[in-house]
Amino acid sequence: MRYRPLGRTGLEVSMLGYGASPLGGVFGHVDERDGVRAVRTALDLGVNIIDVSPYYGATVAETVLGRALRGVDRSGYVLATKVGRYGEAAFDFSAARVTASVEGSLARLGTDHLDLVQCHDIEFGDLDQIVTETLPALDALRAAGKVRFLGVTGYPLAALTRVAAATPVDTVLSYCRYTLLDRALADCAPGFAALGAAVMNASPLAMGLLSRRGAPDWHPAPASVRRAAVAAADLCDRRGVDIAQVALSFAAAPPEFATTFVGSASAGNMARNVRWALSEPDPELLRDVERLLAPVLGHAWPSGRPENDPPTERT
């Protein structure tokens, strides 16, 4: 495994992080024992940063993760969770709710402190409230020793930039914004770094678009992007390569990202993901895939409140 600094926190994290959303059954039923084995496999292979949220599986992911981490040296991993999102349309960034949320996460995860707490999908909230109420409430928990570092997550980079510029945060995380289909997060990375925030990448397979199985029915990508992704997957198959391997090795490569999160409830799949992340994509295949995807490169979709996601950010 290779490690990178998590911004200015003083922490070193694995270039591939474990995204724990599958433990909550968000992609289908998961046997808890399989999930525990997947977490332990990731740790054994050098993955040392784990990202979860009470939103994933309505607290199930945190509960399973807590069981997986029992008996593991607490100093051996960086544990990140989130506050503010609790259901499909249930967002609450009030000081009282996020304070209670952290207490609940601590109990489910079986720890006395969280290394990183992030405001979850801030584009669905009032950004002024997040700056003036949510983050100060979390900062009070930091002063109490329950939280070490604070961050924000979301899809629209404009919302993340606005909050990071308005108040100090230690990390920003965005998903689907640095993939074979979109490079926007890399463009914003220098600005975030200048503000003192580490950049974390998530969903290198673009929520299933860049996989043999393809995007789920609920995926927000337009039809043109879906068709291009299917064509790219077919091209890789003809070359005898899983497009997920190309996508993961590509997304995890940039050194400006502290880590790239990928998740699985399968130990075998996590071992494969680590191997792929540490590999170099075939240059000729990568060029051919990029050429095929060029007409839809950078096509983003709306997310959150319109005022937090200006159309000028999307093509």
Contacts in CASP RR format, 6 or more apart in sequence:
PFRMAT RR
TARGET T0000
AUTHOR 0000-0000-0000
METHOD contacts of the structure
MODEL  1
MRYRPLGRTGLEVSMLGYGASPLGGVFGHVDERDGVRAVRTALDLGVNII
DVSPYYGATVAETVLGRALRGVDRSGYVLATKVGRYGEAAFDFSAARVTA
SVEGSLARLGTDHLDLVQCHDIEFGDLDQIVTETLPALDALRAAGKVRFL
GVTGYPLAALTRVAAATPVDTVLSYCRYTLLDRALADCAPGFAALGAAVM
NASPLAMGLLSRRGAPDWHPAPASVRRAAVAAADLCDRRGVDIAQVALSF
AAAPPEFATTFVGSASAGNMARNVRWALSEPDPELLRDVERLLAPVLGHA
WPSGRPENDPPTERT
1 14 0 8 1.000
1 15 0 8 1.000
1 16 0 8 1.000
1 45 0 8 1.000
1 46 0 8 1.000
1 47 0 8 1.000
1 48 0 8 1.000
1 274 0 8 1.000
1 278 0 8 1.000
2 14 0 8 1.000
2 15 0 8 1.000
2 278 0 8 1.000
3 12 0 8 1.000
3 13 0 8 1.000
3 14 0 8 1.000
3 15 0 8 1.000
3 48 0 8 1.000
4 12 0 8 1.000
4 13 0 8 1.000
4 15 0 8 1.000
4 255 0 8 1.000
4 257 0 8 1.000
4 258 0 8 1.000
4 259 0 8 1.000
5 11 0 8 1.000
5 12 0 8 1.000
5 13 0 8 1.000
5 198 0 8 1.000
5 258 0 8 1.000
6 12 0 8 1.000
6 13 0 8 1.000
6 49 0 8 1.000
6 78 0 8 1.000
6 149 0 8 1.000
6 170 0 8 1.000
6 171 0 8 1.000
6 198 0 8 1.000
6 258 0 8 1.000
6 259 0 8 1.000
7 170 0 8 1.000
7 171 0 8 1.000
7 193 0 8 1.000
7 196 0 8 1.000
7 197 0 8 1.000
7 198 0 8 1.000
7 258 0 8 1.000
8 170 0 8 1.000
8 196 0 8 1.000
8 198 0 8 1.000
9 148 0 8 1.000
9 149 0 8 1.000
9 170 0 8 1.000
9 171 0 8 1.000
9 198 0 8 1.000
11 78 0 8 1.000
11 115 0 8 1.000
13 48 0 8 1.000
13 49 0 8 1.000
13 78 0 8 1.000
13 258 0 8 1.000
13 259 0 8 1.000
14 46 0 8 1.000
14 47 0 8 1.000
14 48 0 8 1.000
14 49 0 8 1.000
14 259 0 8 1.000
15 252 0 8 1.000
15 257 0 8 1.000
15 259 0 8 1.000
15 260 0 8 1.000
15 277 0 8 1.000
16 47 0 8 1.000
16 252 0 8 1.000
16 259 0 8 1.000
16 260 0 8 1.000
16 261 0 8 1.000
16 262 0 8 1.000
16 273 0 8 1.000
16 274 0 8 1.000
16 277 0 8 1.000
16 278 0 8 1.000
17 42 0 8 1.000
17 47 0 8 1.000
17 48 0 8 1.000
17 49 0 8 1.000
17 50 0 8 1.000
17 51 0 8 1.000
17 259 0 8 1.000
17 260 0 8 1.000
17 261 0 8 1.000
17 262 0 8 1.000
18 39 0 8 1.000
18 42 0 8 1.000
18 47 0 8 1.000
18 49 0 8 1.000
18 50 0 8 1.000
18 51 0 8 1.000
18 261 0 8 1.000
18 262 0 8 1.000
18 263 0 8 1.000
18 270 0 8 1.000
19 50 0 8 1.000
19 51 0 8 1.000
19 52 0 8 1.000
19 202 0 8 1.000
19 261 0 8 1.000
19 262 0 8 1.000
19 263 0 8 1.000
20 39 0 8 1.000
20 50 0 8 1.000
20 51 0 8 1.000
20 52 0 8 1.000
20 56 0 8 1.000
20 61 0 8 1.000
20 62 0 8 1.000
20 64 0 8 1.000
20 65 0 8 1.000
20 263 0 8 1.000
21 27 0 8 1.000
21 52 0 8 1.000
21 53 0 8 1.000
21 56 0 8 1.000
21 61 0 8 1.000
21 263 0 8 1.000
22 30 0 8 1.000
22 35 0 8 1.000
22 38 0 8 1.000
22 61 0 8 1.000
22 263 0 8 1.000
22 264 0 8 1.000
22 265 0 8 1.000
23 30 0 8 1.000
23 35 0 8 1.000
23 38 0 8 1.000
23 39 0 8 1.000
23 52 0 8 1.000
23 56 0 8 1.000
23 60 0 8 1.000
23 61 0 8 1.000
23 64 0 8 1.000
23 65 0 8 1.000
23 68 0 8 1.000
23 265 0 8 1.000
24 30 0 8 1.000
24 56 0 8 1.000
24 57 0 8 1.000
24 60 0 8 1.000
24 61 0 8 1.000
24 64 0 8 1.000
25 56 0 8 1.000
25 57 0 8 1.000
25 60 0 8 1.000
25 61 0 8 1.000
25 265 0 8 1.000
26 56 0 8 1.000
26 57 0 8 1.000
26 61 0 8 1.000
30 64 0 8 1.000
30 265 0 8 1.000
31 265 0 8 1.000
32 64 0 8 1.000
32 67 0 8 1.000
34 265 0 8 1.000
34 266 0 8 1.000
34 267 0 8 1.000
35 64 0 8 1.000
35 68 0 8 1.000
35 265 0 8 1.000
35 266 0 8 1.000
35 267 0 8 1.000
36 64 0 8 1.000
36 67 0 8 1.000
36 68 0 8 1.000
37 267 0 8 1.000
38 263 0 8 1.000
38 264 0 8 1.000
38 265 0 8 1.000
38 266 0 8 1.000
38 267 0 8 1.000
38 268 0 8 1.000
38 269 0 8 1.000
38 270 0 8 1.000
39 50 0 8 1.000
39 65 0 8 1.000
39 68 0 8 1.000
39 69 0 8 1.000
40 68 0 8 1.000
40 72 0 8 1.000
40 267 0 8 1.000
41 267 0 8 1.000
41 268 0 8 1.000
41 270 0 8 1.000
41 271 0 8 1.000
42 50 0 8 1.000
42 270 0 8 1.000
42 274 0 8 1.000
43 72 0 8 1.000
43 76 0 8 1.000
43 77 0 8 1.000
45 270 0 8 1.000
45 271 0 8 1.000
45 274 0 8 1.000
46 274 0 8 1.000
47 270 0 8 1.000
47 274 0 8 1.000
48 76 0 8 1.000
48 77 0 8 1.000
48 78 0 8 1.000
49 77 0 8 1.000
49 78 0 8 1.000
49 80 0 8 1.000
49 259 0 8 1.000
49 261 0 8 1.000
50 65 0 8 1.000
50 77 0 8 1.000
50 78 0 8 1.000
50 79 0 8 1.000
50 80 0 8 1.000
51 80 0 8 1.000
51 81 0 8 1.000
51 173 0 8 1.000
51 200 0 8 1.000
51 202 0 8 1.000
51 261 0 8 1.000
52 61 0 8 1.000
52 62 0 8 1.000
52 65 0 8 1.000
52 79 0 8 1.000
52 80 0 8 1.000
52 81 0 8 1.000
52 82 0 8 1.000
52 109 0 8 1.000
53 61 0 8 1.000
53 62 0 8 1.000
53 81 0 8 1.000
53 82 0 8 1.000
53 85 0 8 1.000
53 120 0 8 1.000
54 62 0 8 1.000
54 81 0 8 1.000
54 82 0 8 1.000
54 83 0 8 1.000
54 86 0 8 1.000
54 101 0 8 1.000
54 104 0 8 1.000
54 105 0 8 1.000
54 108 0 8 1.000
55 82 0 8 1.000
55 84 0 8 1.000
55 85 0 8 1.000
55 86 0 8 1.000
55 87 0 8 1.000
55 120 0 8 1.000
56 62 0 8 1.000
58 86 0 8 1.000
58 87 0 8 1.000
59 108 0 8 1.000
62 81 0 8 1.000
62 105 0 8 1.000
62 108 0 8 1.000
62 109 0 8 1.000
63 108 0 8 1.000
65 108 0 8 1.000
65 109 0 8 1.000
66 108 0 8 1.000
66 109 0 8 1.000
66 110 0 8 1.000
69 77 0 8 1.000
69 79 0 8 1.000
69 109 0 8 1.000
69 110 0 8 1.000
69 111 0 8 1.000
70 110 0 8 1.000
74 111 0 8 1.000
78 115 0 8 1.000
78 116 0 8 1.000
79 109 0 8 1.000
79 111 0 8 1.000
79 114 0 8 1.000
79 115 0 8 1.000
79 116 0 8 1.000
80 114 0 8 1.000
80 115 0 8 1.000
80 116 0 8 1.000
80 117 0 8 1.000
80 118 0 8 1.000
81 105 0 8 1.000
81 109 0 8 1.000
81 114 0 8 1.000
81 116 0 8 1.000
81 117 0 8 1.000
81 118 0 8 1.000
82 117 0 8 1.000
82 118 0 8 1.000
82 119 0 8 1.000
82 120 0 8 1.000
82 153 0 8 1.000
83 93 0 8 1.000
83 97 0 8 1.000
83 98 0 8 1.000
83 101 0 8 1.000
83 102 0 8 1.000
83 105 0 8 1.000
83 117 0 8 1.000
83 118 0 8 1.000
83 119 0 8 1.000
83 120 0 8 1.000
83 134 0 8 1.000
83 138 0 8 1.000
84 91 0 8 1.000
84 92 0 8 1.000
84 93 0 8 1.000
84 97 0 8 1.000
84 98 0 8 1.000
84 101 0 8 1.000
84 119 0 8 1.000
84 120 0 8 1.000
84 121 0 8 1.000
84 134 0 8 1.000
85 91 0 8 1.000
85 120 0 8 1.000
85 121 0 8 1.000
85 124 0 8 1.000
86 92 0 8 1.000
86 101 0 8 1.000
91 121 0 8 1.000
91 124 0 8 1.000
91 125 0 8 1.000
92 98 0 8 1.000
93 119 0 8 1.000
93 122 0 8 1.000
93 125 0 8 1.000
93 126 0 8 1.000
93 129 0 8 1.000
93 130 0 8 1.000
93 133 0 8 1.000
93 134 0 8 1.000
94 129 0 8 1.000
94 133 0 8 1.000
94 134 0 8 1.000
95 133 0 8 1.000
95 134 0 8 1.000
95 136 0 8 1.000
95 137 0 8 1.000
98 119 0 8 1.000
98 134 0 8 1.000
98 137 0 8 1.000
98 138 0 8 1.000
99 137 0 8 1.000
99 140 0 8 1.000
99 141 0 8 1.000
102 114 0 8 1.000
102 117 0 8 1.000
102 138 0 8 1.000
102 141 0 8 1.000
102 146 0 8 1.000
102 147 0 8 1.000
105 114 0 8 1.000
105 117 0 8 1.000
106 112 0 8 1.000
106 113 0 8 1.000
106 114 0 8 1.000
106 146 0 8 1.000
112 146 0 8 1.000
113 145 0 8 1.000
113 146 0 8 1.000
113 147 0 8 1.000
113 148 0 8 1.000
114 146 0 8 1.000
114 147 0 8 1.000
114 148 0 8 1.000
115 148 0 8 1.000
115 149 0 8 1.000
116 147 0 8 1.000
116 148 0 8 1.000
116 149 0 8 1.000
116 150 0 8 1.000
116 151 0 8 1.000
116 170 0 8 1.000
116 171 0 8 1.000
117 138 0 8 1.000
117 141 0 8 1.000
117 147 0 8 1.000
117 149 0 8 1.000
117 150 0 8 1.000
117 151 0 8 1.000
118 150 0 8 1.000
118 151 0 8 1.000
118 152 0 8 1.000
118 153 0 8 1.000
118 171 0 8 1.000
118 173 0 8 1.000
119 130 0 8 1.000
119 134 0 8 1.000
119 135 0 8 1.000
119 138 0 8 1.000
119 151 0 8 1.000
119 152 0 8 1.000
119 153 0 8 1.000
119 163 0 8 1.000
120 153 0 8 1.000
120 154 0 8 1.000
121 153 0 8 1.000
121 154 0 8 1.000
121 155 0 8 1.000
121 303 0 8 1.000
121 304 0 8 1.000
122 130 0 8 1.000
122 152 0 8 1.000
122 153 0 8 1.000
122 154 0 8 1.000
122 159 0 8 1.000
122 160 0 8 1.000
122 163 0 8 1.000
122 308 0 8 1.000
123 154 0 8 1.000
123 155 0 8 1.000
123 156 0 8 1.000
123 159 0 8 1.000
123 303 0 8 1.000
123 304 0 8 1.000
123 305 0 8 1.000
123 308 0 8 1.000
123 309 0 8 1.000
124 304 0 8 1.000
124 305 0 8 1.000
124 308 0 8 1.000
125 304 0 8 1.000
125 305 0 8 1.000
125 308 0 8 1.000
127 159 0 8 1.000
127 162 0 8 1.000
127 163 0 8 1.000
127 166 0 8 1.000
127 308 0 8 1.000
130 152 0 8 1.000
130 163 0 8 1.000
131 163 0 8 1.000
131 166 0 8 1.000
131 167 0 8 1.000
135 150 0 8 1.000
135 167 0 8 1.000
135 169 0 8 1.000
138 147 0 8 1.000
138 150 0 8 1.000
139 150 0 8 1.000
141 147 0 8 1.000
142 148 0 8 1.000
142 149 0 8 1.000
142 150 0 8 1.000
149 170 0 8 1.000
149 171 0 8 1.000
150 169 0 8 1.000
150 170 0 8 1.000
150 171 0 8 1.000
151 169 0 8 1.000
151 170 0 8 1.000
151 171 0 8 1.000
151 172 0 8 1.000
151 173 0 8 1.000
151 197 0 8 1.000
152 160 0 8 1.000
152 163 0 8 1.000
152 164 0 8 1.000
152 169 0 8 1.000
152 171 0 8 1.000
152 172 0 8 1.000
152 173 0 8 1.000
153 160 0 8 1.000
153 172 0 8 1.000
153 173 0 8 1.000
153 174 0 8 1.000
153 175 0 8 1.000
153 202 0 8 1.000
154 160 0 8 1.000
154 173 0 8 1.000
154 174 0 8 1.000
154 175 0 8 1.000
154 303 0 8 1.000
155 174 0 8 1.000
155 175 0 8 1.000
155 176 0 8 1.000
155 177 0 8 1.000
155 300 0 8 1.000
155 303 0 8 1.000
155 304 0 8 1.000
155 309 0 8 1.000
156 300 0 8 1.000
156 303 0 8 1.000
156 304 0 8 1.000
156 308 0 8 1.000
156 309 0 8 1.000
156 310 0 8 1.000
156 313 0 8 1.000
157 174 0 8 1.000
157 177 0 8 1.000
157 184 0 8 1.000
157 185 0 8 1.000
157 188 0 8 1.000
157 313 0 8 1.000
158 308 0 8 1.000
158 309 0 8 1.000
158 310 0 8 1.000
158 313 0 8 1.000
159 308 0 8 1.000
159 309 0 8 1.000
160 172 0 8 1.000
160 174 0 8 1.000
160 188 0 8 1.000
160 192 0 8 1.000
161 188 0 8 1.000
161 191 0 8 1.000
161 192 0 8 1.000
162 308 0 8 1.000
163 169 0 8 1.000
164 172 0 8 1.000
164 192 0 8 1.000
164 195 0 8 1.000
164 197 0 8 1.000
165 195 0 8 1.000
168 195 0 8 1.000
168 196 0 8 1.000
169 195 0 8 1.000
169 197 0 8 1.000
170 196 0 8 1.000
170 197 0 8 1.000
170 198 0 8 1.000
171 197 0 8 1.000
171 198 0 8 1.000
171 199 0 8 1.000
171 200 0 8 1.000
171 258 0 8 1.000
172 192 0 8 1.000
172 197 0 8 1.000
172 198 0 8 1.000
172 199 0 8 1.000
172 200 0 8 1.000
173 199 0 8 1.000
173 200 0 8 1.000
173 201 0 8 1.000
173 202 0 8 1.000
173 261 0 8 1.000
174 185 0 8 1.000
174 200 0 8 1.000
174 201 0 8 1.000
174 202 0 8 1.000
175 201 0 8 1.000
175 202 0 8 1.000
175 203 0 8 1.000
175 207 0 8 1.000
176 182 0 8 1.000
176 202 0 8 1.000
176 203 0 8 1.000
176 206 0 8 1.000
176 207 0 8 1.000
177 184 0 8 1.000
177 185 0 8 1.000
177 201 0 8 1.000
177 300 0 8 1.000
178 184 0 8 1.000
178 185 0 8 1.000
178 186 0 8 1.000
178 201 0 8 1.000
178 204 0 8 1.000
178 251 0 8 1.000
178 254 0 8 1.000
178 257 0 8 1.000
178 260 0 8 1.000
179 203 0 8 1.000
179 204 0 8 1.000
179 205 0 8 1.000
179 206 0 8 1.000
179 209 0 8 1.000
179 210 0 8 1.000
179 247 0 8 1.000
179 250 0 8 1.000
179 251 0 8 1.000
180 206 0 8 1.000
180 210 0 8 1.000
180 232 0 8 1.000
180 246 0 8 1.000
180 247 0 8 1.000
180 250 0 8 1.000
180 251 0 8 1.000
180 289 0 8 1.000
180 290 0 8 1.000
180 293 0 8 1.000
181 206 0 8 1.000
181 209 0 8 1.000
181 210 0 8 1.000
181 225 0 8 1.000
181 228 0 8 1.000
181 229 0 8 1.000
181 293 0 8 1.000
181 296 0 8 1.000
181 297 0 8 1.000
181 298 0 8 1.000
181 299 0 8 1.000
182 206 0 8 1.000
182 297 0 8 1.000
182 298 0 8 1.000
182 299 0 8 1.000
182 300 0 8 1.000
183 297 0 8 1.000
183 298 0 8 1.000
184 298 0 8 1.000
184 300 0 8 1.000
184 313 0 8 1.000
185 199 0 8 1.000
185 201 0 8 1.000
185 257 0 8 1.000
186 254 0 8 1.000
186 256 0 8 1.000
188 199 0 8 1.000
189 199 0 8 1.000
189 254 0 8 1.000
189 256 0 8 1.000
189 257 0 8 1.000
190 256 0 8 1.000
192 198 0 8 1.000
192 199 0 8 1.000
193 199 0 8 1.000
193 256 0 8 1.000
198 258 0 8 1.000
199 256 0 8 1.000
199 257 0 8 1.000
199 258 0 8 1.000
200 257 0 8 1.000
200 258 0 8 1.000
200 259 0 8 1.000
200 260 0 8 1.000
200 261 0 8 1.000
201 251 0 8 1.000
201 252 0 8 1.000
201 254 0 8 1.000
201 257 0 8 1.000
201 259 0 8 1.000
201 260 0 8 1.000
201 261 0 8 1.000
202 260 0 8 1.000
202 261 0 8 1.000
203 261 0 8 1.000
203 262 0 8 1.000
204 210 0 8 1.000
204 247 0 8 1.000
204 248 0 8 1.000
204 250 0 8 1.000
204 251 0 8 1.000
204 252 0 8 1.000
204 260 0 8 1.000
204 262 0 8 1.000
205 211 0 8 1.000
205 244 0 8 1.000
205 247 0 8 1.000
205 248 0 8 1.000
205 262 0 8 1.000
206 215 0 8 1.000
206 221 0 8 1.000
206 229 0 8 1.000
206 247 0 8 1.000
207 215 0 8 1.000
207 216 0 8 1.000
207 219 0 8 1.000
208 214 0 8 1.000
208 215 0 8 1.000
208 216 0 8 1.000
208 219 0 8 1.000
209 215 0 8 1.000
209 219 0 8 1.000
209 221 0 8 1.000
209 225 0 8 1.000
209 226 0 8 1.000
209 229 0 8 1.000
210 229 0 8 1.000
210 232 0 8 1.000
210 233 0 8 1.000
210 243 0 8 1.000
210 244 0 8 1.000
210 246 0 8 1.000
210 247 0 8 1.000
211 233 0 8 1.000
211 242 0 8 1.000
211 243 0 8 1.000
211 244 0 8 1.000
211 247 0 8 1.000
212 233 0 8 1.000
212 237 0 8 1.000
212 242 0 8 1.000
212 243 0 8 1.000
212 244 0 8 1.000
214 229 0 8 1.000
214 230 0 8 1.000
214 233 0 8 1.000
215 221 0 8 1.000
215 226 0 8 1.000
215 229 0 8 1.000
219 226 0 8 1.000
220 301 0 8 1.000
220 302 0 8 1.000
220 303 0 8 1.000
221 229 0 8 1.000
221 299 0 8 1.000
221 301 0 8 1.000
222 299 0 8 1.000
222 301 0 8 1.000
224 295 0 8 1.000
224 296 0 8 1.000
224 299 0 8 1.000
225 296 0 8 1.000
225 299 0 8 1.000
228 292 0 8 1.000
228 293 0 8 1.000
228 295 0 8 1.000
228 296 0 8 1.000
229 293 0 8 1.000
231 292 0 8 1.000
232 243 0 8 1.000
232 289 0 8 1.000
232 292 0 8 1.000
232 293 0 8 1.000
233 243 0 8 1.000
235 243 0 8 1.000
235 288 0 8 1.000
235 289 0 8 1.000
235 292 0 8 1.000
236 242 0 8 1.000
236 243 0 8 1.000
236 246 0 8 1.000
236 285 0 8 1.000
236 289 0 8 1.000
237 243 0 8 1.000
239 282 0 8 1.000
239 285 0 8 1.000
241 282 0 8 1.000
241 285 0 8 1.000
243 289 0 8 1.000
244 276 0 8 1.000
245 276 0 8 1.000
245 279 0 8 1.000
245 281 0 8 1.000
246 281 0 8 1.000
246 282 0 8 1.000
246 285 0 8 1.000
246 286 0 8 1.000
246 289 0 8 1.000
248 260 0 8 1.000
248 262 0 8 1.000
248 273 0 8 1.000
248 276 0 8 1.000
248 277 0 8 1.000
249 276 0 8 1.000
249 277 0 8 1.000
249 278 0 8 1.000
249 279 0 8 1.000
249 280 0 8 1.000
249 281 0 8 1.000
250 281 0 8 1.000
250 286 0 8 1.000
251 260 0 8 1.000
252 260 0 8 1.000
252 277 0 8 1.000
260 277 0 8 1.000
262 273 0 8 1.000
262 277 0 8 1.000
263 270 0 8 1.000
263 273 0 8 1.000
264 270 0 8 1.000
264 273 0 8 1.000
290 297 0 8 1.000
298 315 0 8 1.000
299 314 0 8 1.000
299 315 0 8 1.000
300 313 0 8 1.000
300 314 0 8 1.000
300 315 0 8 1.000
301 314 0 8 1.000
302 309 0 8 1.000
302 311 0 8 1.000
302 314 0 8 1.000
303 309 0 8 1.000
END
